[in-house]
Amino acid sequence: MPTYTYQGVARGGQRVNGERIAPSKQALQIVLRREQISPTRIQEKGKEIAIPSFGSRKVTAKDQAVFFRQFSVMIDAGLPLVQCLELIGGNQENPAFARVLASVRSTVEGGSTLANAMRQHPKVFDDLTTNMIEAGETGGILDTILQRLSTHIEKIVKLRAAVKSASMYPITIISFTVLIVFFLLWKIVPIFTNLFASLNAKLPLPTIIVIRLSSFIGSFWYLLLGFPVVLFIVHRQVKKTPKGRLWLDNMQLKLPKIGPVMRKIAIARFTRTLGTLITSGVPILDGLAITARTSGNAVIEQALMRVRRAVETGRTIIDPLRDSGIFPNMVVQMIGAGEQTGAMDAMLQKIGDFYEEEVDNAIKNLLALMEPIMIMVLGVAVGGIVISMYLPMFSLLAQMSSQVH
């Protein structure tokens, strides 16, 4: 019998991997499921080449939302699972996604469940997706689950778009300001410097500072151009370590003005994800583990894993949520009320709706505040250089005027 290597997620959220001897991939999947391990990848040792989940185009959240929406309509119409995958995959414009769907269809044809087939492509179908699909297959409500998945992904896409809109404007203005200042110091200021030197003009302090900056840029421009690249690489390397990622995400939440917005986005995502999972029949402990891993913030992930451990010991969810210090009292109280009334899923969805609206308003207010600040920064930077270059001209004109009289 062949030897297979596997990767998977245990029931407690721990990632596991190893090697097993089994008659087939499907047989190994069954064995792992009995051991409460959800396989994400199974590969025959030395023979198979894993089909990549990326290609000329990345599989976007929008691609997934459209896929799940089409899939739910076809399942609701009574089409067989394999035929649905074949039809959608054949009409898929994204070649990377088409290859993934072809692999999923082939695995399902071999006797695997849809959830297990999707788990073999974790870069496309995350834990949230596969657990909800598994709950839908088990409960016989796959079409409903697919609709919920589509709606959930569309909401997440909206949140991401909100973050992008909040960051693009200041990044564009700052980049534009840096380029203008760099050009003025590199090309324009040296012209004035030569003029002042030929006239033996007495230079005021602002002009001296600008000239020295210009001289530095002229000599070490390559260091300035390479600094953003080095900063980006360092940021990526720090974020790869657990402590570094935790520190960066914690700093992000503490930034003035931006931090509260990021916290609201994290809360909206947490409540929306957990509410969707519970509504779909996923157990609360599994839901908390999945929500933690897909939160996108190490601080939130750490807090939710502490909440999960507390709930696992028999405590209610409200106390560890309050003890975390991450979630506002209103959120904690509403979740606690939902837990007591047995309507936690509905309460979580209401909190998600509320905070999504809060995020929209907060971003509008943030952009309204940042617009005049960015314009003022641009004006001060460019205007300061121009004025510092004209100050010696005023002194020269005053000297010439006094000599004439």
PASEKE-670428 format. One record per atom (N, C-alpha, C): x, y, z. Coordinates in pm, whole numbers, plus 50000, padded with zeros to 5 digits. Each point is the difference from the previous one (the first is absolute). Example, Ala and Ser with C-alpha at 12.3 -4.5 7.8 and 13.67 -1.06 7.14 Angstrom:
REM PASEKE-670428
513194943150780 499115011950000 500905012050000 499655010549928 500825011950006 499235010950073 
REM end
This chain:
REM PASEKE-670428
500844988050000 499165012050000 500885012550000 499535010649934 500815012349993 500035007550132 501025008350014 500155008650117 499575014149964 499205006050086 499505013549975 500515009450109 500345012149961 500265010850096 498735008450010 499715004950119 498765007850018 500265011950090 499175010049982 499935011650088 498535002150035 499735004450122 498615001950040 499875008350125 498765001650043 499695007850120 499234991150096 500524998650124 499314992150100 498805007850053 499174993450078 498745006150045 500245012450085 501105000250074 500295011650084 500625011649926 500184998749867 500585010749921 501494998449976 500614989550058 501434997849984 500304993849864 501035005249933 500394994749869 500894987850019 499714989349924 500744987550012 500464995649862 501054991749996 500464994249874 500694986850030 500194991849897 500644987150021 499954991449875 500324987250018 499984990349891 499164988050042 499244994649908 499174988250025 500054990749878 499894987150026 499844990249894 498514997249985 499475001249879 498574998149977 499784995049858 498894992749975 499734995049864 499715011149899 499455011650046 499695011149910 499885012950080 499935011349928 499835012950065 498675000650073 498954994549936 498685000450060 499964992050131 500694988549999 500044991750122 500715007350113 501095007149967 500735007750102 499155011550051 499235006349911 499115010750044 499004995050103 499454988349976 499024994350093 500644997350136 501234994549998 500714997050125 500295012750078 500475010249931 500315012650067 498755006650057 498904999449927 498755005750051 499534992950126 500204986950006 499644992550121 500855004450119 501225004249971 500895004850106 499805014950028 498935005649944 499645014250018 501095009249946 500594996249887 500975008249928 499405003749865 499935012949972 499505004749871 501175001749905 500194990949903 501175001049911 499905011849905 501095007449989 500075011149905 500814996449877 500854989950013 500804995549887 500424985650020 499784991649898 500464986150000 500744997649869 501224995050011 500844998549881 500744986650007 499954992349892 500734987449996 501495002949994 500734994150092 501415003250016 500804996149876 500685010149943 500904997349888 499354999249864 498675001449992 499344998349870 499215012149957 499165005450090 499095010649958 500665013550007 499585008649913 500385014150004 498745007850034 500065007550107 498805007350043 499635010549897 498715000849972 499515010149905 499995013550071 500715009849951 500055012750070 498685007349993 499695007550104 498765007750005 500215014149950 501125002349931 500255013249945 500464998549856 499995010549926 500394999249860 500205014049948 499585001849877 500185013249941 499145010350072 498934995550062 499155008950080 499754993750136 500015008150101 499704995150133 498494997950013 499624989950079 498584997750027 499545010350103 499185009349958 499585010950087 498734996350077 499725008050101 498774998050078 498765002049911 500105009149903 498895002349908 499734987549916 501104993449954 499854987549925 499254989650084 500374999150127 499374990250089 498535003250024 499705013050021 498615004050025 499114996349881 500475002949878 499244996649879 499844984849989 501074992750028 499964985349993 498954994350094 500015004250126 499054994650098 498565004049966 499835011949945 498665004349960 499474991249887 500834997549900 499594991249889 499794985650049 500884995550085 499944986450052 498694997850076 499615009850083 498774998550080 498774999349910 499995008049893 498854999949908 499894986449931 501144994649957 499994987149931 499594988650092 500515000150124 499634989650097 498525000950033 499505012450015 498585002150029 499124995349885 500545000649877 499244995549883 500034984949983 500784993050085 500014985549998 501084993649916 500985007949952 501094994349920 500954992250089 500564988949950 500974992350079 501255008350031 500654996550111 501155007750048 501125000549896 500354988549942 501104999449904 499675008149875 498754999649956 499615007749881 500095015050027 499635004250122 500115014250036 501455004749991 500904992050057 501415003649999 500545000349856 499544990649919 500454999449861 499535012149921 498745003950018 499445011449928 500675013150042 500145002050131 500605012550048 501475000649964 500714988750017 501414999749965 500255002249852 499134994649916 500165001649856 499775014349955 499195007650073 499715013949964 500805010050081 500964995150080 500795008650087 501055007649921 499995013450011 500945008349925 501394999950061 500084997950131 501294999750068 500624986149983 501094998649925 500574986749975 500484992950126 500515007750098 500464993950125 498824993850075 498885007350005 498814995050068 499404988149924 500075000549867 499484989049918 500764987150029 501345001150018 500794988050031 499654994450137 499785009050096 499644995650134 498644992849998 499035005849930 498664993949993 500044986549928 500874998849899 500164987249930 500564989550095 500955004250085 500574990750099 498964995950104 499205009850046 498934997150098 499004990249940 499595002549875 499044991149933 500574985849988 501274998949964 500634986849987 500034992650134 500295007350107 500064993950133 498624995650046 498975008049971 498634996450036 499554987849922 500364999449872 499684988249919 500654987450055 501145001650067 500684988550059 499404995450130 498935006650046 499304995550120 500175008950121 500735011049988 500215008950113 498805009350017 499865005350121 499005010450022 500505013149940 499095009249976 500365013049944 500935007650095 499714999350130 500825007150098 501444994849999 500174986849999 501344994449999 500735003049870 499275000149888 500625003549872 500505014450002 499225008950060 500405014050008 501165002050097 500094991550102 501095001450098 501374997649938 500054993749885 501284997749934 500525012649931 499225010850005 500415012849940 499815011250104 500794999750109 499805009650109 500275014549962 500755002349891 500255013849957 498775006349934 499074991649958 498775004949937 498824998850096 499854988250062 498884997450091 500544998950143 499735010150081 500535000150136 499164991450093 500394999850129 499304991850100 498545003950014 499735012849993 498615004850009 499144993549892 500505000449877 499254994649887 499784985050013 501074992650026 499914985450002 499144995050116 500075006650115 499174995850114 498535002849975 499715011349937 498605002949967 499474990349894 500834996849900 499604990249898 499744986550065 500874996250093 499824987150069 498704999850079 499695011250069 498755000950075 498804999349906 500105006349883 498914999649903 499794986149943 501104992849972 499894986349950 499394990850106 500425001850123 499504991450109 498525002650025 499595012849999 498615003550030 499084999849880 500544997649879 499164999849881 499515013649957 500745010450035 499595013749965 501135006949925 500644992949908 501185005349931 499665012749922 498835000549935 499635011949923 499905012350089 499414998350119 499885011150095 501375004650048 500874990450030 501345003250047 500785007549893 499854995949875 500715006749891 499525014449984 498705002450020 499475013649995 500595008450114 500064994050120 500585007250114 501475003149977 500724990549941 501415002249971 500195011649903 499185000249896 500085010849903 499745013550064 498955000650082 499665012550069 501125004150094 500554990450073 501085002850095 501225005549928 500394993749891 501195004649926 499785013949943 498785002749951 499695013349949 500135010650109 499574996650121 500155009350113 501475002450032 500814989249999 501435001450028 500685008449892 499604998049874 500545008049890 499685014850022 498805002750048 499605013850027 500885006150110 500304992150105 500865004950107 501415002849948 500514990949917 501345002149944 500045012449912 498945002149924 499945011949916 499985012750086 499344999150116 499975011550090 501405003250052 500754989550037 501375001950047 500865006149889 499844994949879 500795004949887 499705014749971 498715003550006 499645013949973 500545009450107 500094994850125 500525008250109 501505002149988 500714990449940 501455000849993 500525006049870 499254998749891 500505004249870 500205015249992 499065007650055 500105014749988 501265005450069 500214997050130 501225005450063 501274994549938 500014987349957 501204994349937 500315007449871 498965003049920 500195007249874 500545014150023 499415007150096 500425013850027 501435000250054 500304991050094 501354999650058 501044996649894 499684990249915 500934996249892 500235011649904 498905006949967 500095011649910 500875011050062 499805002450130 500795010150071 501484996550002 500314987350030 501394995650006 500675001649864 499304996349893 500585001149865 500275014749963 499065008850033 500185014349968 501195005650079 500054997050130 501095005150084 501344994449952 500024987149967 501234993749951 500485006849871 499085002649909 500375006549873 500525014250023 499325007650088 500435013750027 501405000350061 500244991050097 501304999850067 501114994849908 499654990949912 501004993649914 500375008549878 499005006849938 500245006949874 499895015350008 499075005150078 499735014549999 500905007550099 500114994850122 500785007150103 501465002049958 500684990049938 501395002549958 500175012049907 499015003249918 500075011949912 500085012650084 499165000950103 500035011650090 501305000250081 500504988350036 501244999350079 501165006049922 500104996549873 501075005749916 499835015149983 498755004549987 499745014349986 500435007650124 499654994750119 500365006750124 501525000350018 500664989149960 501464999450015 500685010449910 499475001949878 500605009849908 499785014350047 498925002450077 499695013550048 500525002650140 500634989750061 500505001050139 498905004650095 498824994449980 498855004150081 500094994250140 499575007650099 499934995150137 498724991950015 500154987450043 498874990850001 499384999050140 498685001350010 499334997850129 499954985050034 499684997150126 500024986250048 499094990749920 498735003549968 499154990849921 500624996449865 500635009949936 500634997349870 501184990650015 500805001750105 501144991250024 499554985650022 498914998450076 499484986550027 499554993349870 499275007549917 499514994449873 501164996549909 501025008649993 501154997449913 500764987550046 500134998450130 500704988150051 499204987349972 498685001050012 499154988549963 500154996749853 500055010449917 500164998049857 501354993549969 501045004550070 501334994149979 500024985450041 499334996950111 499954986050047 499274991149899 498875005049948 499244992249902 500814998249871 500715010649959 500814998849880 501104989750012 500524998450123 501104990550022 499504985850032 498894999150070 499544986950049 498574996849957 499635004049878 498644997849953 499654985249995 501004991649972 499744985649990 499604994050134 500545005850110 499594995250132 498555003350029 499585011849960 498625004250022 499034991649917 500404996749877 499144991749916 499934985750053 501094995250059 500034986350051 499374998550137 499835011350073 499464999250136 498604993950005 499055004449912 498664993750004 500044985049974 500904995749910 500124985849969 500484992350122 501035005450067 500534993650121 498934999650109 499275011250014 498945000650101 498934989649974 499634998349873 498994990149962 500484985850032 501264997049967 500554986750027 500064997250150 500465009950077 500064998350146 498614997650058 499025007849950 498624998450046 499494985849974 500284994849881 499564986549965 500684989550086 501285001750025 500734990350081 499525000150145 499765012150052 499505001050139 498624993850011 499165002049899 498644994950005 499954984849988 501074993949948 500024985449988 500184993150135 500565007250098 500194994350133 498765002650086 499594990550086 498805002250083 500085012450088 501175002150064 500145011750087 499975012949920 500674999849883 500015012049916 498615003449948 499254989949957 498645002449950 499115005250112 500154994450119 499205004550114 500325014650032 501295003649997 500415013750031 499465009849895 500134996549872 499535008849893 498495001850005 499264989050021 498535001050005 499555007850123 500734998650111 499675007550121 500245014949978 501105003449933 500295014149969 498945005749906 499534991649907 498985004549905 498735004050073 499614992150101 498785003150075 500155012250091 501265003950029 500245011250090 500275013249927 500044999349866 500255012349924 498865010050022 500325012850020 498935010050017 499165001149873 498715001250018 499015001449892 499854987249917 501114994149957 499934988149916 499724987650084 500584999250121 499824988550086 498554996550029 499175009950042 498584997050026 499274994649877 500355005149882 499374995049877 500384985449976 501294996950018 500464986249980 499354990650101 499795004850123 499334991850102 498554997249960 499325010049949 498614998149955 499934990249883 500965000849909 500044990749888 500214985750051 500904998350098 500264986750056 498784994450071 499295008650074 498794995550071 498914996249901 499835008249896 498994996849898 500314986749934 501264997549971 500394987549936 499814988150094 500385001850127 499854989350099 498554996050018 499145009850023 498594997050026 499314994349877 500345005549883 499414995049875 500414985549975 501284997050019 500504986449974 499434990050100 500075003250129 499504990850101 498494998049987 499285010849971 498564998849981 499644991149883 500735001449890 499764991649882 500284985450030 501094997250075 500364986250033 498954993650090 499585007250104 499014994550094 498674997649930 499595009649915 498764998449923 500064987649911 501194996949950 500174988649909 500134986750073 499985000450134 500044987550076 501384995850046 501005008749986 501354996850048 500035001950152 500544990550078 500065001550146 500765012550041 499635005350117 500555012750046 501514999550017 500544988750050 501454999050020 500735000149865 499494992449904 500605000349866 499855013749938 498845006450021 499775013249945 500975010350053 500284999550132 500965009450059 501414997749947 500384987249983 501344997049947 500155005049857 498974997749917 500055004449860 499995015349993 499155006350080 499915014550001 501335006350042 500664993850099 501305005150045 501034999449888 500044988749928 501004998349894 499745009049880 498745003849979 499675008449884 499755014650038 500385003850122 499735013650048 500865010549929 501214995949957 500895009449933 500785008950093 499874998050133 500735008050098 500444990850112 501314999950029 500564990850101 499455002850139 499735012750032 499465003550132 498604994250016 499155001849899 498654994450003 500064984850003 500904994249921 500144985349997 500374994750137 500965006350065 500434995650134 498855001150100 499255011149994 498885001950092 498914989549978 499684997049875 498964990149970 500414985950040 501284996849988 500464986850043 499924998850152 500235011050072 499814999750147 498534998150033 499135006649925 498554998450019 499604985549975 500564994049896 499674986249966 500424990450111 501205002150054 500474991450110 499115001450123 499545012250026 499125002250115 498654993249979 499435001249880 498724993549970 500154984850006 501154995149960 500264985550001 499974994450143 500355008450097 499984995750140 498625001250064 499035005249925 498635000750051 499525014050033 500845010149982 499585013750028 499125005449887 499215010150032 499215006749896 500945008749917 499565003849881 500865007649910 500165014550042 499055005250077 500005014350032 501175004150090 500344991550100 501075003750094 501385000749933 500424989849927 501315001249934 500055011049894 498875002849935 499985011149904 500265013350070 499375001750117 500195012450076 501435000750054 500534988750047 501354999850057 501075003049896 499734997449872 501005002249896 500375014749984 499055009050031 500255014349986 500015005049857 499684991349906 500035003649858 498635004949952 498954993750052 498665002449947 499235009850089 499305009749939 499235009950078 498904993350083 499585006850106 498984994650091 498704997049926 499645008649903 498764997849926 500034986649927 501154996949938 500144987449928 499904988350096 500695001050113 499994989250099 498594997750054 499305010950031 498654998750056 499024994149900 500115004149873 499094994749898 500274985149975 501284996149997 500324985849983 499514992050121 500175005850120 499514993350120 498494998249999 499285010349952 498544998949989 499624989349899 500734999549889 499744989849899 500264986050052 501044998550083 500324986950057 498914995450096 499475009350080 498974996550098 498674996649933 499695006749889 498734997749932 500074989249893 501224994949974 500154989849897 499975005749859 500205012949987 499975006449867 501315007249973 501114993450035 501305006449985 500335002849853 499614990749911 500315002049858 499335012749946 498725002050034 499285012049955 500605012650062 500394999150129 500595011550067 501355003749938 500794990049967 501305002549938 499845006749863 499004995649924 499765006249869 499575014550016 499195003050103 499575013850024 501195008850039 500904994350083 501205007550038 500865002649876 500124989849914 500775001549876 499435011049913 498665000349985 499345010549921 500285013950058 499885000950134 500215012850068 501425005149979 500984991150019 501395004249990 500445002549856 499394993349905 500305003249860 499565014349967 498845003850053 499545013849982 500915009850074 500454995950120 500945008250077 501315002149924 500464989249934 501245000849923 499835010049885 498894999249929 499745009449891 500045014450048 499325002750112 499975013650054 501375004550049 500714990850067 501335003450053 500975003249887 499924992549891 500905002449887 499685013349933 498715003149987 499625012949942 500525011550086 499864998850131 500495010450091 501525001049995 500674988349991 501464999949995 500515006749873 499374996949887 500415006149874 499735015150001 498875004050060 499685014250009 501025007450086 500534993250103 501005006050087 501385000349932 500324989349928 501344998749943 500205008849877 498925003049928 500135007849876 500665013650024 499495008350093 500685012850022 501404998550059 500204989550082 501334997850058 501024996749892 499604991249906 500914996249891 500325011849910 498995008349971 500215011849916 500935009850072 499825001250132 500855009150078 501454994950000 500194986950015 501354994249998 500675002649866 499244997949891 500535002549866 500385014749984 499135008950046 500265014349987 501215004550081 500104994950124 501135003850086 501314994949943 500014987449951 501244994149948 500495007549877 499115001849902 500395006649875 500205015050023 499055006150072 500115014350026 501225003650082 500354991350095 501185002750084 501275000349917 500124990649905 501204999849915 500055012549912 498875003649941 499965011649910 500335012850076 499405001750118 500255012250078 501455000950045 500574988350043 501395000150046 500965003849888 499634996849875 500845003849885 499865014849966 498895005950031 499785014149967 500445009650110 500224994950121 500435008850109 501315007249969 501054993249948 501245007349965 499775010349890 499054997449911 499715009649893 499485013150059 499174998950104 499505012250065 501155008050062 500964992750063 501155006750061 500855007049894 500224993049887 500785005949891 499325012549943 498694999349982 499265011549948 500075011850097 499944997050131 500095010850100 501385006549996 501074991749983 501365005549992 500165008749875 499484995349887 500105007549876 499245013050010 498874999850068 499225012250015 500715010350084 500664995350110 500725009150088 501225006049931 500664992149912 501155004949926 499605010749899 498834998549940 499515009649901 499735013450068 499424999150123 499665012450071 501235005350073 
REM end
